[in-house]
Amino acid sequence: MRITQAFARAALAATCLLGAAGAQAGGYPDHPVKWVVPFPPGGAMDAIARTLGESMGRALNTTFIVENRAGAGGNIGAMAVSRSAPDGYTIMIAANGMAVNPALYGDMGYDPQKDFAPISLLAVVPNVLVTNPARNQVGSVADVIAQAKAKPGHYTFASAGVGTSIHLAGELFVSMAQVDMLHVPYKGSGPAMADLLGGQVDYMFDSITSAKPHILSGKLKALAVTTSKRSSALPDVPTVAEAGVPGYELMPWFGTFAPAGTPPEIVQKLNEAMRQAMADPKVRGTLDSIGAEPIGSSPEALRDHLAKETTLWARLVKERNIKIQ
């Protein structure tokens, strides 16, 4: 009898919790939502969050307050979000680092696949292989490969730091093209770009966001984009796969997450608002200006994508013996 009563009480408690979650979702949101950007202001991630947040705020009749919590390759902000209340009032924008960092850091303080509720893939911002136009003997990916094979270890590629998509694009290229090139890490893309423009390093797989102005001004030469399809921002530039490395693909992606346990109804409401915002002409204009190509997906698609990417980058990190310095 006691067991039956215990089960009854448990069932009643579960019903109450489900009812509370439903009521919460029905009235959500009734105060501002904090949107954590785990990197400094000014980058593509920050621009996407602010632009989408403004549009979503109008749709949901609330305010999205962007909070930049930078450090440790995005881990500081991600850990804070993972420990936040799962009520839909704290969300995070993340990028490839969510999939890469588990292979680079011994203890991040959170599990990207267990401690978050995926909301939606947002956009892809291609990287582009660029060089200084003074290197007039290099006009294609085939030239890069031929010269690297002729002088192993002689040519360099810069990055914004170990584990960034700029770095991984280079490592993937070296692996798939079977060449020996020297990685030169910098503390951010700014110093790396300065040395590339100055001729101190040979190549860089920079984000199209920061590289495009230099390409259009003639200060950089674009050789190929890293995505599987050509970028609408640079339609005349081939993909790395087209240009000589079949199967090459690196798609720097951005997605949104909430803490694990966030009610599915709230996740769905956020998902719908995000996908609606990505159809907003103002949002599309901002995305176009930074070379971002909108996606929009179901939470399940983002969950599957994160799992697939985590496996992929763990393999490359091990193969190339990549370590945080």
C-alpha positions in Angstrom: 0.0 0.0 0.0 2.8 2.4 0.9 4.5 1.6 -2.4 1.3 2.4 -4.3 0.8 5.7 -2.4 4.5 6.6 -3.1 4.0 6.0 -6.8 0.8 8.1 -6.7 2.6 10.9 -5.0 5.5 10.7 -7.5 3.0 10.8 -10.4 1.2 13.8 -9.0 4.6 15.6 -8.5 5.6 14.8 -12.1 2.2 16.1 -13.4 2.6 19.3 -11.4 6.1 19.8 -12.8 4.9 19.3 -16.4 2.0 21.7 -15.7 4.4 24.2 -14.3 6.7 23.9 -17.4 3.7 24.3 -19.7 2.6 27.4 -17.8 6.1 28.7 -17.9 6.4 28.2 -21.6 3.0 29.8 -22.2 4.0 33.0 -20.5 7.6 33.0 -21.8 9.3 35.4 -22.0 8.1 37.9 -19.4 11.4 39.5 -18.8 14.7 40.1 -20.7 16.8 37.2 -22.0 20.5 37.2 -21.5 22.4 36.1 -24.6 26.0 35.1 -23.8 28.7 35.6 -26.4 31.8 33.7 -25.1 34.2 35.9 -27.1 35.0 39.6 -27.1 32.8 42.2 -28.9 33.4 43.0 -32.5 33.6 39.6 -34.2 31.1 37.7 -36.4 29.7 35.9 -33.5 29.0 39.1 -31.6 27.4 40.7 -34.7 25.1 37.7 -35.3 23.9 37.6 -31.7 23.2 41.3 -31.5 21.4 41.5 -34.9 19.3 38.4 -34.3 18.6 39.4 -30.7 17.1 42.7 -31.9 14.8 41.1 -34.3 13.8 38.3 -31.9 13.1 40.8 -29.2 10.5 42.5 -31.4 8.9 39.2 -32.2 8.8 38.0 -28.6 8.1 41.4 -27.1 11.1 41.3 -24.9 14.8 42.4 -24.8 17.8 40.2 -25.6 20.8 41.5 -23.6 24.1 40.5 -25.1 26.8 39.7 -22.5 30.4 39.0 -23.7 32.1 36.5 -21.4 35.4 35.8 -23.2 38.3 33.5 -22.3 39.8 30.0 -22.6 38.6 29.6 -26.2 35.0 30.2 -25.2 35.0 27.8 -22.3 34.5 30.5 -19.6 31.2 31.7 -21.1 30.0 28.2 -21.9 30.6 26.9 -18.4 28.7 29.9 -17.0 25.7 29.1 -19.3 25.8 25.4 -18.5 25.3 26.2 -14.8 22.5 28.7 -15.3 18.9 28.1 -14.6 17.2 26.1 -17.4 14.4 28.5 -17.8 15.1 30.1 -21.2 16.4 33.3 -19.8 20.0 32.5 -20.5 21.2 31.3 -23.9 24.5 31.2 -25.7 25.8 31.5 -29.2 28.7 29.1 -29.9 30.8 28.1 -32.8 33.1 25.2 -33.9 34.9 25.4 -30.5 32.0 23.5 -28.9 33.1 20.6 -31.0 36.9 21.2 -30.9 37.5 22.1 -27.3 36.8 18.6 -25.8 39.9 17.3 -27.7 42.1 20.3 -26.7 41.2 20.8 -23.0 41.6 18.2 -20.3 38.7 19.6 -18.1 36.4 22.3 -19.4 34.1 22.2 -16.5 31.1 21.2 -18.7 30.2 18.6 -21.4 29.1 20.3 -24.7 26.8 17.4 -25.6 25.2 16.7 -22.1 25.0 20.1 -20.5 23.2 22.0 -23.2 19.9 22.0 -25.0 20.5 22.8 -28.7 18.2 25.5 -30.2 19.3 26.1 -33.8 22.1 26.2 -36.2 22.3 29.9 -37.3 24.8 30.4 -40.0 28.1 29.5 -41.7 30.9 32.0 -42.2 33.4 30.6 -44.6 37.2 30.9 -44.2 39.2 31.9 -47.2 42.8 31.0 -48.1 44.6 34.2 -48.7 48.1 35.4 -49.4 50.0 38.6 -50.0 49.6 39.7 -53.7 53.4 40.3 -53.7 53.6 36.5 -53.9 52.9 36.8 -57.7 54.2 33.3 -58.3 51.2 31.9 -56.4 47.8 32.2 -58.2 46.0 29.0 -57.1 45.8 26.2 -54.5 47.7 24.0 -57.0 50.6 26.5 -56.8 50.5 26.4 -52.9 50.7 22.6 -52.9 53.5 22.4 -55.5 55.7 24.9 -53.7 55.1 23.4 -50.3 56.0 19.9 -51.7 59.2 21.4 -53.3 60.3 23.0 -50.0 58.8 21.0 -47.0 58.6 23.1 -43.8 59.5 26.3 -45.6 56.1 27.9 -46.0 54.0 29.2 -43.1 50.3 29.7 -42.4 49.1 32.1 -39.7 46.2 31.6 -37.3 44.3 33.5 -34.6 45.4 30.9 -32.1 45.5 27.1 -31.5 42.2 25.4 -32.0 40.5 28.3 -33.9 38.7 27.5 -37.2 41.5 29.5 -38.9 44.1 27.1 -37.4 42.1 24.0 -38.1 41.5 24.9 -41.7 45.2 25.0 -42.2 45.8 21.8 -40.4 43.1 20.0 -42.4 44.7 21.4 -45.6 48.1 20.2 -44.6 46.7 16.8 -43.8 44.6 16.3 -46.9 47.1 17.9 -49.4 49.9 15.9 -47.8 52.3 18.8 -47.5 54.5 20.1 -44.7 53.8 23.7 -43.7 54.6 25.6 -40.5 51.8 26.8 -38.3 52.4 30.3 -36.8 49.8 31.0 -34.0 49.0 34.6 -33.0 46.8 36.0 -30.1 43.9 36.9 -32.3 43.3 37.4 -36.0 44.4 41.1 -36.0 48.1 40.5 -35.3 48.1 37.5 -37.7 46.5 39.6 -40.5 49.0 42.4 -39.9 51.9 40.0 -40.4 50.3 38.5 -43.5 49.8 42.0 -45.0 53.4 42.8 -44.1 54.7 39.6 -45.7 56.1 38.0 -42.5 53.9 34.9 -43.0 52.9 33.3 -46.3 49.2 32.2 -46.0 46.2 32.4 -43.7 42.8 30.7 -43.8 41.1 33.8 -42.4 37.4 34.4 -41.8 35.8 35.9 -44.8 34.4 38.6 -42.5 37.8 40.2 -41.9 39.5 39.1 -45.1 37.0 40.4 -47.6 37.7 44.1 -47.2 41.5 43.4 -47.8 40.6 41.2 -50.8 38.4 43.9 -52.4 41.0 46.6 -51.8 43.7 44.4 -53.5 45.8 44.0 -50.3 45.2 40.3 -50.2 44.8 37.6 -52.9 42.0 35.1 -52.4 42.8 31.5 -53.5 39.9 29.4 -52.2 37.1 29.2 -49.7 36.9 26.3 -47.2 33.3 25.5 -47.5 31.8 22.8 -49.7 30.1 25.4 -52.0 31.3 28.7 -53.2 30.5 31.7 -51.0 28.0 34.3 -52.2 30.3 36.9 -50.7 33.1 35.9 -53.1 31.4 34.0 -55.9 34.4 34.0 -58.2 36.7 32.3 -55.7 36.7 28.4 -56.0 36.4 26.1 -53.1 39.5 24.3 -51.8 38.0 21.0 -53.0 37.4 22.5 -56.5 40.9 23.9 -56.6 42.9 20.8 -56.0 42.1 19.0 -52.7 39.0 16.8 -53.3 36.8 16.3 -50.3 38.2 19.2 -48.4 35.5 21.0 -46.3 35.6 23.2 -43.3 32.4 25.1 -42.5 32.8 27.5 -39.5 29.3 27.3 -38.0 27.4 29.2 -35.4 24.6 27.8 -33.3 22.6 28.6 -30.2 22.2 26.6 -27.0 20.4 26.8 -23.7 21.2 25.0 -20.4 20.2 21.3 -20.4 16.8 20.8 -18.9 15.3 23.9 -20.5 11.6 23.0 -21.3 11.2 21.8 -24.9 8.3 24.3 -25.3 10.7 27.2 -24.6 13.4 25.8 -26.8 10.8 25.5 -29.6 9.7 29.1 -29.1 13.2 30.3 -29.3 13.9 28.2 -32.3 10.9 29.6 -34.2 11.9 33.2 -33.3 15.4 32.6 -34.5 14.3 31.2 -37.8 11.8 34.0 -38.3 14.5 36.5 -37.5 16.8 35.1 -40.2 14.2 36.0 -42.7 14.2 39.6 -41.6 15.7 41.8 -44.4 17.7 43.8 -41.8 19.2 40.6 -40.4 19.9 39.2 -43.8 21.7 42.5 -44.7 23.9 42.3 -41.7 24.7 38.6 -42.3 25.5 39.4 -46.0 27.8 42.2 -44.9 30.0 39.8 -42.8 29.9 37.0 -45.3 27.6 34.8 -43.2 25.2 32.4 -44.9 22.0 31.8 -42.8 21.0 28.2 -42.1 18.3 27.8 -39.4 17.6 24.3 -38.2 15.7 22.1 -35.8 17.2 21.5 -32.3 17.7 17.9 -33.3 19.7 18.9 -36.4 22.1 21.0 -34.2 22.5 18.1 -31.7 23.4 15.7 -34.5 25.8 18.3 -36.1 27.6 18.9 -32.9 28.1 15.1 -32.3 29.4 14.6 -35.9 31.8 17.6 -35.6 33.1 16.5 -32.2 34.2 13.2 -33.7 35.7 14.8 -36.8 37.8 17.3 -34.9 38.9 14.9 -32.3 40.4 12.8 -35.1 42.3 15.7 -36.6 43.6 17.0 -33.3 45.0 13.6 -32.5 46.4 13.1 -36.0 48.1 16.5 -36.1 49.1 16.3 -32.4 47.5 19.8 -31.8 48.0 21.1 -28.3 47.0 24.3 -26.5 50.3 26.2 -26.0 
